Amino acid sequence: MSDSCCNTTSKSADCCSPDGNVMLLACSGGSNVGQLANQACMELTQEGFGKMYCLAGIGGELSGFVASAKDVPRMVVLDGCEVGCAKAIFNKAGVPLRGYVVLTDLGIGKNKNFNLDRAALEKVKDAACQAAQGQS
Amino acid sequence: MDIKVLGPGCPKCKQTEEIVRQAVADSGVDAQVEKVTGVMDIAAFGVFGTPAVVIDGQVKSVGKVPSKKDVLAWLGK
C-alpha cells in the first residue's frame, strides 16, 4: 500500500475520501510523465479512490464517454506535460475540464525513462487526490 | 424513436425509467422504451455509471435521474 493520501490507513488530516466515485483520466503519453499519469490512475483505482476511465473514448467523441465525463460529479484529469493532450481532447469534445493536473508543473522532468520513479508517482497521486477535493 | 434506459435495477434506475415513460406519454412521440439490465449490455455503451438514457444510439445522461423537462427536450418537445 502506498503512502498517498488515498491510503485508508493514512493519518493525514487532509486525507481525501476514497469513495470510489472519482473519474480518473490520464493522457497516458509516450514519456515518463505520460506513463506516471497512467500508473497513478491505475493505482488509485486499485486503492479504491476512483475508477480509471478511457480518455480515448472521449477523444473519439463516443456519446457514452462524453456524456459520462459531463455528468460525473468528480473527476481528475492528468496531463503529463504542458502540451496538454488530455486538455485538448476535453476542449474538442466540449467537456468542461475539472481536477486538472499537469505533472511537469509538479516539478517532475519529462524524459524517455520508463523506469518510473516511486517518489514521483506518490507526488502525482497526492496531487490527484487534492485535485478531486472541492468538487461536488 | 428508440429509447433505452440503462440500469441493473437500482431505485434511481427505476425512477429514471418511470420519468422517461411519462415524458414519452406526455409528448405523444412514437417511441419504444426498453430497459437494459445486463451488465455487459450496459458496458457496451461505455458509460461510467447508471442510470443512463440512450436515445437513438446517443447517450444523453449518465449517473443521475433526469428531469422530465430534460427528457422532453431530448424528444424535441
Backbone of each chain as ProteinMPNN parsed JSONL, in Angstrom:
{"seq_chain_A": "MSDSCCNTTSKSADCCSPDGNVMLLACSGGSNVGQLANQACMELTQEGFGKMYCLAGIGGELSGFVASAKDVPRMVVLDGCEVGCAKAIFNKAGVPLRGYVVLTDLGIGKNKNFNLDRAALEKVKDAACQAAQGQS", "coords_chain_A": {"N_chain_A": [[0.84, -1.196, 0.0], [0.494, 2.19, -0.801], [1.823, 5.325, 0.365], [0.174, 7.381, -0.192], [-2.332, 10.034, -0.023], [-4.636, 8.747, -0.341], [-4.594, 6.364, 0.836], [-6.28, 4.312, 2.992], [-5.407, 3.937, 5.502], [-4.017, 6.104, 6.111], [-2.72, 8.727, 8.136], [-3.07, 11.3, 7.662], [-4.532, 14.441, 8.157], [-5.666, 15.735, 6.106], [-6.596, 13.887, 4.425], [-8.132, 12.683, 1.565], [-11.442, 11.621, 0.696], [-11.816, 8.308, -0.12], [-14.061, 7.423, -1.949], [-14.59, 6.111, -4.264], [-15.959, 7.152, -6.432], [-14.756, 8.841, -8.182], [-13.864, 9.947, -11.341], [-11.121, 8.938, -13.182], [-8.639, 10.072, -15.301], [-6.066, 9.781, -17.68], [-3.409, 11.112, -19.699], [-1.682, 9.284, -20.666], [0.634, 9.294, -22.19], [3.616, 9.039, -24.364], [5.984, 9.17, -22.669], [7.978, 9.519, -19.655], [6.39, 11.058, -17.901], [3.833, 10.871, -19.013], [3.374, 8.156, -18.654], [3.627, 7.981, -15.908], [1.33, 9.362, -15.188], [-0.564, 7.57, -16.151], [0.031, 5.29, -14.571], [-0.487, 6.283, -12.026], [-3.256, 6.676, -12.135], [-4.054, 4.017, -12.454], [-3.178, 2.862, -10.007], [-4.598, 4.377, -8.12], [-7.129, 3.567, -8.742], [-6.974, 0.854, -8.082], [-6.666, 1.156, -5.374], [-9.096, 2.024, -4.594], [-9.874, 4.648, -4.659], [-10.951, 5.893, -6.883], [-12.165, 5.486, -10.276], [-10.481, 4.415, -13.054], [-10.832, 5.728, -16.309], [-11.665, 5.834, -19.824], [-9.837, 7.816, -21.79], [-9.514, 7.843, -24.501], [-11.994, 7.155, -25.502], [-13.442, 9.464, -25.042], [-11.996, 11.152, -26.645], [-12.611, 10.057, -29.109], [-15.112, 10.931, -29.26], [-17.315, 9.397, -28.53], [-20.606, 8.869, -27.575], [-21.367, 7.781, -25.086], [-19.095, 8.003, -23.524], [-18.521, 10.731, -23.598], [-20.862, 11.858, -22.496], [-20.732, 10.691, -19.985], [-18.411, 11.878, -18.923], [-19.253, 14.502, -18.804], [-21.301, 14.368, -16.933], [-20.371, 13.2, -14.571], [-19.842, 13.502, -11.051], [-17.297, 14.059, -9.863], [-13.981, 14.443, -11.028], [-10.635, 13.63, -12.098], [-8.106, 14.807, -14.115], [-5.214, 13.951, -15.679], [-2.51, 15.334, -17.173], [0.551, 14.685, -18.703], [2.469, 16.579, -19.512], [3.032, 20.037, -20.505], [2.107, 20.193, -23.053], [-0.461, 19.254, -23.174], [-2.427, 17.266, -24.059], [-4.643, 15.799, -23.074], [-6.214, 17.862, -22.105], [-6.757, 19.177, -24.52], [-8.312, 17.266, -25.782], [-10.566, 17.284, -24.167], [-11.457, 19.891, -24.665], [-12.071, 19.704, -27.384], [-14.128, 17.872, -27.353], [-16.004, 19.255, -25.998], [-16.281, 19.143, -23.248], [-16.354, 20.281, -19.961], [-13.38, 20.983, -18.172], [-12.168, 19.556, -15.244], [-10.52, 19.208, -12.06], [-7.814, 19.296, -12.884], [-4.484, 18.396, -13.576], [-1.102, 19.008, -14.307], [1.704, 17.169, -14.81], [4.409, 18.001, -15.127], [4.277, 20.469, -14.009], [4.446, 19.882, -11.397], [7.032, 19.706, -10.873], [8.278, 17.56, -11.956], [10.494, 16.239, -14.186], [10.378, 15.867, -17.739], [11.056, 12.992, -19.621], [12.431, 10.163, -21.416], [12.653, 7.927, -19.9], [11.388, 5.018, -18.857], [11.436, 3.617, -16.527], [9.763, 4.007, -13.923], [9.743, 6.473, -11.393], [9.311, 5.974, -7.987], [8.92, 7.883, -5.95], [8.187, 10.123, -7.411], [5.844, 9.168, -8.477], [4.236, 8.92, -6.201], [3.995, 11.592, -5.575], [2.457, 12.467, -7.715], [0.102, 11.025, -7.284], [-0.751, 12.099, -4.858], [-1.225, 14.738, -5.675], [-3.311, 14.284, -7.416], [-5.297, 13.405, -5.696], [-5.704, 15.718, -4.2], [-6.673, 17.359, -6.201], [-9.152, 16.325, -6.637], [-10.595, 17.071, -4.506], [-13.05, 19.294, -3.212], [-14.754, 19.292, -5.325], [-18.137, 18.88, -6.301]], "CA_chain_A": [[0.0, 0.0, 0.0], [1.288, 3.397, -0.9], [1.638, 6.306, 1.428], [-0.57, 8.525, -0.71], [-3.426, 10.469, 0.839], [-5.797, 7.891, -0.574], [-4.441, 5.187, 1.657], [-7.286, 4.41, 4.044], [-4.753, 3.895, 6.801], [-3.253, 7.337, 6.251], [-3.021, 9.541, 9.314], [-3.15, 12.686, 7.247], [-5.802, 15.12, 8.437], [-6.202, 16.221, 4.846], [-6.843, 12.731, 3.572], [-9.379, 12.807, 0.804], [-12.318, 10.469, 0.873], [-11.742, 7.354, -1.22], [-15.394, 6.839, -2.093], [-14.662, 5.323, -5.487], [-16.786, 7.752, -7.477], [-13.984, 9.829, -8.925], [-13.418, 9.506, -12.669], [-9.686, 9.17, -13.317], [-8.246, 10.061, -16.706], [-4.651, 10.083, -17.89], [-3.041, 11.25, -21.106], [-1.002, 8.009, -20.976], [1.506, 9.586, -23.32], [4.844, 8.286, -24.588], [7.123, 9.688, -21.913], [7.851, 9.134, -18.246], [5.273, 11.746, -17.242], [2.604, 10.264, -19.525], [3.187, 6.847, -18.023], [3.37, 8.238, -14.478], [-0.097, 9.697, -15.118], [-1.293, 6.311, -16.332], [0.252, 4.428, -13.405], [-1.191, 6.889, -10.885], [-4.684, 6.347, -12.275], [-4.207, 2.583, -12.187], [-3.028, 2.57, -8.575], [-5.715, 4.993, -7.392], [-8.279, 2.678, -8.981], [-6.764, -0.353, -7.274], [-6.804, 1.526, -3.959], [-10.497, 2.34, -4.326], [-10.13, 6.09, -4.638], [-11.781, 6.247, -8.033], [-12.149, 4.496, -11.348], [-9.845, 4.874, -14.28], [-11.769, 5.745, -17.409], [-10.992, 5.792, -21.116], [-9.722, 9.112, -22.45], [-9.657, 7.642, -25.953], [-13.432, 7.168, -25.806], [-13.844, 10.879, -25.115], [-11.343, 11.671, -27.85], [-13.391, 9.57, -30.242], [-16.42, 11.565, -29.117], [-18.377, 8.392, -28.367], [-21.563, 9.582, -26.721], [-21.371, 7.24, -23.731], [-17.93, 8.519, -22.819], [-18.657, 12.186, -23.475], [-21.93, 12.128, -21.523], [-20.229, 10.296, -18.663], [-17.463, 12.895, -18.453], [-20.004, 15.719, -18.484], [-22.235, 14.186, -15.818], [-19.774, 12.642, -13.353], [-19.676, 14.56, -10.042], [-15.9, 14.413, -9.591], [-13.005, 13.837, -11.933], [-9.249, 14.095, -12.113], [-7.515, 14.653, -15.445], [-3.76, 14.077, -15.564], [-1.696, 15.517, -18.374], [1.95, 14.54, -18.341], [3.264, 17.785, -19.759], [2.307, 21.247, -20.871], [1.486, 20.052, -24.386], [-1.888, 19.268, -22.814], [-3.249, 16.449, -24.965], [-5.938, 15.497, -22.436], [-6.968, 19.128, -22.101], [-7.214, 19.415, -25.887], [-9.397, 16.314, -26.037], [-11.753, 17.814, -23.479], [-11.929, 21.069, -25.396], [-12.641, 19.262, -28.657], [-15.382, 17.16, -27.078], [-16.942, 20.164, -25.327], [-16.464, 18.722, -21.855], [-15.628, 21.15, -19.021], [-12.24, 20.341, -17.527], [-12.131, 19.696, -13.78], [-9.49, 18.409, -11.396], [-6.75, 19.187, -13.879], [-3.11, 18.408, -13.068], [-0.02, 18.793, -15.277], [2.768, 16.584, -13.98], [5.643, 18.787, -15.147], [4.078, 21.592, -13.079], [4.772, 19.389, -10.053], [8.489, 19.655, -10.779], [8.768, 16.289, -12.497], [11.049, 16.473, -15.517], [9.922, 14.958, -18.795], [12.111, 12.283, -20.337], [12.009, 8.893, -22.024], [12.985, 6.83, -18.99], [10.14, 4.389, -18.431], [11.565, 3.046, -15.196], [9.083, 5.086, -13.217], [10.263, 6.793, -10.066], [8.238, 5.801, -6.994], [8.664, 9.147, -5.253], [7.431, 10.971, -8.344], [4.493, 8.592, -8.575], [3.482, 9.296, -4.995], [3.696, 13.024, -5.705], [1.338, 12.572, -8.672], [-1.121, 10.518, -6.636], [-1.173, 13.112, -3.878], [-1.784, 15.877, -6.416], [-4.598, 13.843, -7.964], [-6.244, 13.41, -4.573], [-6.011, 17.113, -3.885], [-7.46, 17.914, -7.309], [-10.529, 15.814, -6.545], [-11.281, 17.714, -3.39], [-13.745, 20.538, -3.509], [-15.741, 19.113, -6.382], [-19.407, 18.402, -5.722]], "C_chain_A": [[0.874, 1.245, 0.0], [1.029, 4.303, 0.297], [0.834, 7.514, 0.951], [-1.732, 8.861, 0.203], [-4.648, 9.579, 0.681], [-5.699, 6.575, 0.175], [-5.397, 5.29, 2.851], [-6.672, 4.331, 5.437], [-3.943, 5.166, 7.064], [-3.686, 8.099, 7.503], [-3.182, 11.007, 8.95], [-4.522, 13.271, 7.53], [-6.468, 15.581, 7.155], [-6.591, 15.082, 3.902], [-8.182, 12.88, 2.856], [-10.163, 11.502, 0.874], [-12.245, 9.523, -0.315], [-13.087, 6.657, -1.451], [-15.592, 6.105, -3.415], [-15.436, 5.943, -6.623], [-16.049, 8.796, -8.311], [-13.559, 9.228, -10.265], [-11.958, 9.896, -12.838], [-9.274, 9.02, -14.775], [-6.791, 10.476, -16.833], [-4.374, 10.225, -19.38], [-2.348, 9.977, -21.589], [-0.019, 8.154, -22.131], [2.839, 8.845, -23.301], [6.079, 8.876, -23.955], [6.96, 9.236, -20.47], [6.634, 9.785, -17.598], [3.919, 11.22, -17.74], [2.32, 8.942, -18.851], [3.049, 6.953, -16.503], [1.893, 8.575, -14.276], [-0.941, 8.427, -15.214], [-1.193, 5.434, -15.085], [-0.472, 4.967, -12.173], [-2.678, 6.562, -10.95], [-4.941, 4.876, -11.993], [-4.166, 2.297, -10.689], [-4.161, 3.18, -7.757], [-7.005, 4.188, -7.6], [-8.161, 1.437, -8.099], [-6.954, -0.069, -5.784], [-8.217, 1.974, -3.606], [-10.828, 3.813, -4.284], [-11.082, 6.523, -5.745], [-11.735, 5.142, -9.063], [-11.506, 5.104, -12.584], [-10.82, 4.735, -15.432], [-10.998, 6.009, -18.695], [-10.988, 7.16, -21.808], [-9.911, 8.978, -23.963], [-11.129, 7.658, -26.364], [-13.962, 8.585, -25.905], [-13.246, 11.503, -26.376], [-12.072, 11.264, -29.118], [-14.796, 10.129, -30.271], [-17.56, 10.539, -29.146], [-19.323, 8.909, -27.288], [-21.574, 9.071, -25.282], [-20.239, 7.794, -22.891], [-18.046, 10.031, -22.587], [-19.724, 12.529, -22.43], [-21.477, 11.767, -20.113], [-19.303, 11.353, -18.09], [-18.183, 14.186, -18.076], [-20.788, 15.568, -17.184], [-21.593, 13.707, -14.52], [-19.538, 13.762, -12.327], [-18.23, 15.002, -9.83], [-14.974, 13.712, -10.587], [-11.618, 14.419, -11.692], [-8.695, 13.801, -13.497], [-6.026, 14.929, -15.334], [-3.131, 14.192, -16.944], [-0.244, 15.426, -17.956], [2.727, 15.836, -18.464], [2.395, 18.915, -20.277], [1.751, 21.217, -22.293], [-0.035, 19.936, -24.237], [-2.793, 18.47, -23.729], [-4.62, 16.138, -24.367], [-6.826, 16.744, -22.426], [-7.542, 19.413, -23.49], [-8.378, 18.492, -26.25], [-10.686, 16.805, -25.385], [-12.336, 19.008, -24.23], [-12.642, 20.66, -26.681], [-14.007, 18.612, -28.458], [-16.413, 18.048, -26.38], [-17.25, 19.769, -23.901], [-15.689, 19.675, -20.939], [-14.547, 20.372, -18.27], [-12.272, 20.611, -16.029], [-11.011, 18.837, -13.222], [-8.256, 18.215, -12.254], [-5.366, 19.333, -13.252], [-2.144, 18.163, -14.23], [1.215, 18.345, -14.49], [4.058, 17.397, -13.996], [5.519, 20.028, -14.262], [4.378, 21.187, -11.637], [6.285, 19.299, -9.858], [9.083, 18.348, -11.266], [9.236, 16.538, -13.931], [10.569, 15.434, -16.515], [11.111, 14.314, -19.481], [11.564, 10.972, -20.895], [12.392, 7.687, -21.162], [11.691, 6.235, -18.43], [10.286, 3.545, -17.157], [11.041, 4.096, -14.22], [9.576, 5.228, -11.788], [9.129, 6.769, -9.037], [7.91, 7.111, -6.272], [7.853, 10.094, -6.139], [5.993, 10.476, -8.459], [3.638, 8.97, -7.368], [3.096, 10.776, -5.032], [2.501, 13.228, -6.644], [0.029, 12.114, -8.017], [-1.647, 11.511, -5.605], [-1.827, 14.304, -4.575], [-3.155, 15.52, -6.988], [-5.667, 13.863, -6.869], [-6.662, 14.833, -4.229], [-6.917, 17.724, -4.961], [-8.923, 17.478, -7.245], [-11.317, 16.506, -5.445], [-11.96, 18.993, -3.844], [-14.714, 20.448, -4.67], [-16.994, 18.502, -5.77], [-19.634, 16.932, -6.023]], "O_chain_A": [[1.87, 1.324, 0.72], [0.138, 4.065, 1.112], [0.816, 8.55, 1.615], [-2.083, 8.085, 1.092], [-5.584, 9.651, 1.478], [-6.626, 5.766, 0.145], [-5.328, 6.244, 3.626], [-7.335, 4.621, 6.433], [-3.276, 5.295, 8.09], [-4.86, 8.109, 7.871], [-3.403, 11.853, 9.816], [-5.546, 12.679, 7.188], [-7.679, 15.793, 7.113], [-6.877, 15.305, 2.726], [-9.212, 13.164, 3.468], [-9.601, 10.428, 1.084], [-12.59, 9.92, -1.428], [-13.235, 5.464, -1.187], [-16.657, 5.536, -3.653], [-15.566, 5.33, -7.683], [-16.672, 9.548, -9.061], [-12.973, 8.146, -10.318], [-11.6, 11.06, -12.657], [-9.52, 7.991, -15.405], [-6.342, 11.411, -16.171], [-4.998, 9.567, -20.213], [-2.416, 9.633, -22.768], [0.137, 7.245, -22.946], [3.152, 8.123, -22.355], [7.101, 9.063, -24.616], [5.944, 8.647, -20.103], [5.923, 9.139, -16.829], [2.966, 11.135, -16.965], [1.176, 8.635, -18.515], [2.418, 6.099, -15.88], [1.277, 8.129, -13.308], [-1.898, 8.237, -14.462], [-2.194, 4.903, -14.603], [-1.006, 4.197, -11.374], [-3.287, 6.211, -9.94], [-5.939, 4.529, -11.361], [-5.016, 1.577, -10.164], [-4.635, 2.565, -6.801], [-7.864, 4.145, -6.719], [-9.125, 1.023, -7.456], [-7.354, -0.951, -5.024], [-8.503, 2.272, -2.446], [-11.94, 4.192, -3.916], [-11.912, 7.412, -5.556], [-11.327, 4.016, -8.777], [-11.923, 6.148, -13.085], [-11.549, 3.747, -15.525], [-9.82, 6.364, -18.66], [-12.006, 7.6, -22.341], [-10.409, 9.894, -24.619], [-11.466, 8.124, -27.452], [-14.819, 8.883, -26.737], [-13.9, 12.276, -27.077], [-12.142, 12.028, -30.08], [-15.575, 9.845, -31.18], [-18.623, 10.787, -29.714], [-18.886, 9.333, -26.218], [-21.771, 9.855, -24.354], [-20.397, 8.027, -21.693], [-17.71, 10.535, -21.515], [-19.508, 13.393, -21.58], [-21.806, 12.467, -19.155], [-19.394, 11.69, -16.909], [-17.776, 14.882, -17.146], [-20.925, 16.525, -16.422], [-22.217, 13.801, -13.464], [-19.085, 14.848, -12.691], [-17.966, 16.19, -9.638], [-15.169, 12.546, -10.931], [-11.453, 15.52, -11.168], [-8.802, 12.679, -13.992], [-5.622, 16.023, -14.938], [-3.208, 13.278, -17.764], [0.153, 16.028, -16.959], [3.553, 16.152, -17.608], [1.187, 18.765, -20.461], [1.008, 22.114, -22.691], [-0.793, 20.448, -25.061], [-3.841, 18.97, -24.136], [-5.635, 16.203, -25.06], [-8.024, 16.678, -22.702], [-8.689, 19.844, -23.612], [-9.312, 18.898, -26.942], [-11.76, 16.745, -25.984], [-13.55, 19.118, -24.406], [-13.691, 21.208, -27.019], [-14.916, 18.772, -29.273], [-17.56, 17.643, -26.193], [-18.344, 20.025, -23.398], [-14.485, 19.856, -21.124], [-14.773, 19.257, -17.8], [-12.389, 21.758, -15.6], [-10.603, 17.854, -13.841], [-7.716, 17.112, -12.345], [-5.109, 20.27, -12.496], [-2.332, 17.246, -15.03], [1.702, 19.062, -13.615], [4.739, 17.477, -12.974], [6.526, 20.578, -13.814], [4.545, 22.041, -10.765], [6.759, 18.867, -8.807], [10.254, 18.059, -11.019], [8.466, 16.99, -14.778], [10.38, 14.266, -16.174], [12.057, 14.995, -19.875], [10.36, 10.721, -20.842], [12.445, 6.559, -21.652], [10.993, 6.867, -17.636], [9.355, 2.842, -16.766], [11.786, 4.959, -13.756], [9.795, 4.247, -11.078], [8.119, 7.454, -9.195], [6.742, 7.404, -6.016], [6.947, 10.779, -5.666], [5.052, 11.266, -8.528], [2.46, 9.299, -7.507], [2.018, 11.163, -4.581], [1.639, 14.069, -6.385], [-1.015, 12.745, -8.183], [-2.854, 11.728, -5.501], [-2.852, 14.815, -4.122], [-4.052, 16.362, -7.035], [-6.799, 14.288, -7.1], [-7.84, 15.107, -3.997], [-7.814, 18.509, -4.656], [-9.814, 18.171, -7.736], [-12.547, 16.522, -5.456], [-11.488, 19.679, -4.751], [-15.418, 21.412, -4.973], [-16.915, 17.704, -4.836], [-20.648, 16.367, -5.614]]}, "seq_chain_B": "MDIKVLGPGCPKCKQTEEIVRQAVADSGVDAQVEKVTGVMDIAAFGVFGTPAVVIDGQVKSVGKVPSKKDVLAWLGK", "coords_chain_B": {"N_chain_B": [[-38.675, 6.264, -32.732], [-36.031, 5.2, -30.678], [-35.583, 4.317, -27.42], [-33.485, 3.728, -24.713], [-33.158, 2.721, -21.374], [-30.597, 2.456, -19.227], [-29.636, 0.311, -16.667], [-29.117, -1.645, -13.74], [-31.21, -2.144, -11.997], [-31.512, -0.591, -9.768], [-32.963, 1.767, -7.373], [-32.817, 4.427, -8.434], [-32.569, 3.874, -11.121], [-35.006, 2.699, -11.728], [-36.644, 4.862, -11.201], [-35.784, 6.604, -13.167], [-36.607, 5.23, -15.461], [-39.381, 5.408, -15.12], [-39.795, 8.186, -15.33], [-38.937, 8.638, -17.942], [-40.827, 7.128, -19.377], [-43.144, 8.507, -18.693], [-42.613, 10.984, -19.845], [-42.504, 10.323, -22.531], [-45.145, 9.505, -22.919], [-46.496, 11.898, -22.354], [-45.525, 13.533, -24.379], [-46.389, 12.463, -26.736], [-44.841, 11.373, -28.661], [-43.815, 8.893, -30.97], [-42.395, 6.252, -29.692], [-40.23, 3.627, -28.645], [-39.611, 2.233, -25.532], [-37.051, 0.762, -23.801], [-35.82, -1.226, -21.174], [-32.588, -1.789, -20.139], [-30.771, -4.184, -18.568], [-28.655, -5.937, -18.341], [-25.291, -6.438, -17.41], [-23.112, -6.569, -19.236], [-24.366, -5.689, -21.521], [-24.945, -3.083, -20.795], [-22.345, -2.141, -20.404], [-21.444, -2.033, -22.991], [-22.148, 0.412, -23.955], [-20.329, 2.109, -22.907], [-20.623, 3.66, -20.641], [-19.963, 5.442, -17.578], [-21.386, 5.072, -15.282], [-24.619, 4.236, -13.857], [-28.069, 5.354, -13.45], [-28.52, 5.466, -17.051], [-29.479, 7.17, -20.019], [-30.373, 6.474, -23.299], [-30.917, 7.638, -26.493], [-31.924, 6.868, -29.628], [-29.401, 5.708, -30.079], [-27.626, 7.557, -29.026], [-26.043, 8.542, -26.114], [-27.525, 10.267, -23.527], [-27.635, 11.044, -20.827], [-25.888, 10.309, -17.77], [-25.527, 8.475, -14.811], [-27.329, 9.836, -13.206], [-30.645, 10.894, -12.25], [-32.693, 12.004, -14.715], [-34.602, 15.026, -15.265], [-38.105, 15.334, -16.083], [-38.439, 17.408, -17.817], [-35.92, 17.563, -19.012], [-35.916, 15.153, -20.445], [-38.065, 15.552, -22.179], [-37.007, 17.596, -23.723], [-34.957, 16.214, -25.005], [-36.534, 14.664, -26.566], [-37.389, 16.421, -28.348], [-39.379, 18.144, -27.63]], "CA_chain_B": [[-37.581, 6.625, -31.831], [-35.623, 4.077, -29.828], [-35.059, 4.82, -26.143], [-33.025, 2.7, -23.782], [-32.783, 3.13, -20.028], [-29.585, 1.503, -18.775], [-29.53, 0.215, -15.211], [-29.321, -3.024, -13.265], [-32.419, -2.31, -11.185], [-31.45, 0.227, -8.56], [-34.104, 2.689, -7.293], [-32.664, 5.548, -9.375], [-32.795, 3.367, -12.476], [-36.454, 2.544, -11.862], [-37.198, 6.215, -11.25], [-35.466, 7.131, -14.499], [-37.499, 4.577, -16.434], [-40.734, 5.977, -14.95], [-39.794, 9.554, -15.873], [-38.844, 8.537, -19.405], [-42.12, 6.649, -19.896], [-44.094, 9.617, -18.528], [-42.291, 12.012, -20.839], [-42.923, 9.802, -23.843], [-46.612, 9.554, -22.955], [-46.91, 13.303, -22.407], [-45.089, 14.171, -25.623], [-47.085, 11.905, -27.887], [-43.844, 10.888, -29.617], [-43.834, 7.457, -31.214], [-41.096, 5.763, -29.218], [-40.136, 2.368, -27.906], [-38.745, 2.366, -24.362], [-36.527, -0.543, -23.384], [-34.936, -1.225, -20.008], [-31.43, -2.661, -20.349], [-30.287, -4.517, -17.228], [-27.469, -6.801, -18.388], [-24.043, -5.697, -17.172], [-22.33, -6.477, -20.47], [-25.135, -4.846, -22.448], [-24.742, -1.701, -20.34], [-20.934, -1.796, -20.634], [-21.236, -1.794, -24.426], [-22.362, 1.834, -24.229], [-19.174, 2.849, -22.399], [-20.999, 4.633, -19.601], [-19.206, 5.366, -16.327], [-22.296, 4.651, -14.221], [-26.032, 4.16, -14.202], [-28.794, 5.111, -14.701], [-28.176, 6.232, -18.244], [-30.559, 7.206, -21.011], [-29.862, 6.456, -24.669], [-31.968, 7.904, -27.474], [-31.439, 6.598, -30.992], [-27.977, 5.383, -30.055], [-26.829, 8.613, -28.403], [-26.185, 8.598, -24.66], [-27.935, 11.625, -23.168], [-27.277, 11.339, -19.432], [-25.217, 9.196, -17.091], [-25.3, 8.531, -13.363], [-28.273, 10.699, -12.494], [-32.038, 10.804, -12.684], [-33.005, 13.227, -15.451], [-35.935, 15.577, -15.05], [-38.996, 15.122, -17.23], [-38.137, 18.504, -18.741], [-34.743, 17.137, -19.777], [-36.293, 14.088, -21.385], [-38.897, 16.17, -23.223], [-36.096, 18.328, -24.625], [-34.299, 15.21, -25.839], [-37.54, 14.162, -27.513], [-37.702, 17.521, -29.26], [-40.629, 18.797, -27.195]], "C_chain_B": [[-37.3, 5.458, -30.888], [-34.971, 4.625, -28.556], [-34.676, 3.64, -25.257], [-32.698, 3.351, -22.436], [-31.84, 2.061, -19.498], [-29.525, 1.501, -17.254], [-29.861, -1.176, -14.735], [-30.562, -3.212, -12.404], [-32.416, -1.545, -9.883], [-32.644, 1.197, -8.537], [-34.009, 3.859, -8.276], [-32.922, 5.111, -10.818], [-34.298, 3.208, -12.725], [-37.132, 3.903, -11.979], [-36.965, 6.839, -12.631], [-36.388, 6.532, -15.552], [-38.91, 5.173, -16.345], [-40.821, 7.364, -15.567], [-39.757, 9.528, -17.4], [-40.192, 8.112, -19.988], [-43.179, 7.751, -19.782], [-43.871, 10.676, -19.603], [-42.728, 11.577, -22.234], [-44.439, 9.894, -23.981], [-47.108, 10.988, -23.105], [-46.621, 13.939, -23.769], [-45.876, 13.691, -26.833], [-46.139, 11.389, -28.96], [-43.965, 9.372, -29.759], [-42.463, 6.893, -30.845], [-41.243, 4.442, -28.485], [-39.17, 2.582, -26.742], [-38.349, 0.973, -23.885], [-35.639, -0.37, -22.159], [-33.831, -2.248, -20.261], [-30.788, -2.928, -18.991], [-29.0, -5.354, -17.221], [-26.184, -5.989, -18.264], [-23.244, -5.522, -18.454], [-23.034, -5.611, -21.51], [-24.958, -3.367, -22.094], [-23.315, -1.253, -20.662], [-20.665, -1.461, -22.099], [-21.449, -0.325, -24.8], [-21.234, 2.707, -23.667], [-19.489, 3.812, -21.282], [-20.237, 4.369, -18.305], [-20.078, 4.865, -15.182], [-23.71, 4.559, -14.744], [-26.832, 4.957, -13.169], [-28.25, 5.946, -15.847], [-29.343, 6.138, -19.225], [-29.938, 7.336, -22.398], [-31.027, 6.669, -25.626], [-31.379, 7.793, -28.874], [-29.926, 6.457, -31.036], [-27.089, 6.411, -29.4], [-27.094, 8.656, -26.895], [-26.445, 10.047, -24.248], [-27.572, 11.993, -21.731], [-26.735, 10.079, -18.779], [-25.148, 9.461, -15.592], [-26.243, 9.423, -12.592], [-29.677, 10.478, -13.043], [-32.374, 12.093, -13.434], [-34.386, 13.746, -15.068], [-36.798, 15.267, -16.268], [-38.761, 16.206, -18.276], [-36.938, 18.16, -19.633], [-35.142, 16.144, -20.863], [-37.145, 14.659, -22.515], [-38.029, 16.945, -24.221], [-35.375, 17.358, -25.552], [-35.251, 14.66, -26.897], [-37.946, 15.245, -28.514], [-38.973, 18.253, -28.904], [-40.346, 19.908, -26.183]], "O_chain_B": [[-38.218, 4.819, -30.372], [-33.946, 5.305, -28.609], [-35.441, 2.692, -25.081], [-32.046, 4.393, -22.376], [-32.228, 0.904, -19.337], [-29.383, 2.551, -16.627], [-30.773, -1.819, -15.255], [-30.93, -4.349, -12.109], [-33.223, -1.816, -8.993], [-33.27, 1.422, -9.573], [-35.01, 4.24, -8.882], [-33.43, 5.884, -11.63], [-34.797, 3.542, -13.8], [-38.073, 4.075, -12.754], [-37.838, 7.51, -13.182], [-36.887, 7.238, -16.428], [-39.554, 5.413, -17.367], [-41.796, 7.688, -16.246], [-40.454, 10.296, -18.063], [-40.643, 8.678, -20.984], [-44.013, 7.907, -20.674], [-44.821, 11.193, -20.191], [-43.256, 12.373, -23.011], [-44.956, 10.307, -25.02], [-48.021, 11.262, -23.883], [-47.383, 14.779, -24.246], [-46.016, 14.407, -27.825], [-46.577, 11.009, -30.046], [-44.19, 8.663, -28.778], [-41.496, 7.039, -31.594], [-42.237, 4.183, -27.807], [-38.05, 3.054, -26.937], [-39.198, 0.126, -23.604], [-34.803, 0.533, -22.116], [-34.098, -3.413, -20.556], [-30.314, -2.0, -18.336], [-28.337, -5.457, -16.19], [-26.016, -4.972, -18.937], [-22.748, -4.428, -18.727], [-22.392, -4.894, -22.278], [-24.839, -2.514, -22.973], [-23.096, -0.136, -21.13], [-19.755, -0.689, -22.405], [-20.98, 0.125, -25.845], [-21.194, 3.91, -23.925], [-18.69, 4.705, -20.999], [-19.912, 3.227, -17.979], [-19.567, 4.297, -14.216], [-23.966, 4.778, -15.928], [-26.308, 5.216, -12.086], [-27.612, 6.98, -15.646], [-30.085, 5.157, -19.247], [-29.09, 8.196, -22.636], [-32.02, 5.943, -25.565], [-30.461, 8.525, -29.245], [-29.258, 7.01, -31.91], [-25.895, 6.163, -29.23], [-28.239, 8.79, -26.463], [-25.67, 10.943, -24.584], [-27.236, 13.145, -21.457], [-27.062, 8.956, -19.163], [-24.757, 10.546, -15.162], [-25.982, 9.737, -11.431], [-29.866, 9.951, -14.14], [-32.341, 13.171, -12.84], [-35.235, 12.987, -14.601], [-36.284, 14.975, -17.348], [-38.868, 15.953, -19.476], [-36.939, 18.426, -20.834], [-34.764, 16.274, -22.027], [-36.966, 14.292, -23.677], [-38.299, 16.941, -25.422], [-35.199, 17.636, -26.738], [-34.831, 14.247, -27.978], [-38.751, 15.002, -29.413], [-39.584, 18.905, -29.751], [-41.275, 20.563, -25.71]]}, "name": "protein", "num_of_chains": 2, "seq": "MSDSCCNTTSKSADCCSPDGNVMLLACSGGSNVGQLANQACMELTQEGFGKMYCLAGIGGELSGFVASAKDVPRMVVLDGCEVGCAKAIFNKAGVPLRGYVVLTDLGIGKNKNFNLDRAALEKVKDAACQAAQGQSMDIKVLGPGCPKCKQTEEIVRQAVADSGVDAQVEKVTGVMDIAAFGVFGTPAVVIDGQVKSVGKVPSKKDVLAWLGK"}
